[in-house]
């Protein structure tokens, strides 16, 4: 490899990092929102499954499910 090729490889690497950085920066808020919504949805499903597994739903489980549903609604509104 000569110096021109090395400079070309380094230049391509720097431009590639810059392009990826801009894409990540542009879509970061949307990705964070989608991750938040997915996390809250999974937490809600988890609470419902726990309630179904023991075949007995008490007030504490209802309160936890209600809280997870409210958290999901809040995440959707962001």
N, C-alpha and C positions, 0 to 999 in steps of 0.2 A: 504494500500500500504506500502510496506517496502522500505528501502533505495535502494535496488538493482533495484526495479521496477522504482523508481523515477529517478535514474541515467540512466536507459535504455531509459526512455521517453525523458529525456533531451538530451541524446546522439543521439537518433533518430532525434529529432528536429534540433539539430545542423548540423547533416549530411544532412538532407533534405534541410535546408537553403543553405548549401554549394553547393549541387548539383544544386539547382535552380539558384543560383548565377552564377555558371560556365556556365550553359546553356544560361542565359540571356546575360552574358558577351560575349559568343562566337557568338551569333546571333544578337547582338545589332546593328552593322553597317548595316547589311542587312535589319533589321526591320526599321531602320531610313530611309534608302533609299526608301523602299516600301511606307512608310508613306509620304515621301516627294513627290513621284511620284503620289500617290493617291490624295494628297492635291492639287497639281498643275492641275491634270486632272479634279478634281471637280471644281476648279476655272475657268478653261477653259469652261467647260460645263455651269457653272453659267453665264458667260459672254455671251455665245451664246444664252442661254435661255432668258436673258434680252433683247438681240437684237431682238429676234423673237417675244417676247411678245408685243412690241410696234409697230411691223410691219413697222418699219422705221429704217434703219441702216445708221447712220451718220459716219463721219470720226473719231470721238472720240471713238465710239463703235468698229470700225474696228481696231483702234490703241490698245484698251484694249484687244481685242481678240488676236491680233498679239502678244502683250506682254505676255499674258498668254500662248500662244502656244510656244513662245521662252523659257519661264520659265519651261514649261513641258519638252521641249527638253533638257534643261540644267540639269534638275533633272534626266532624263533618262540616261544621259552620266556619271553621278557620279559613 
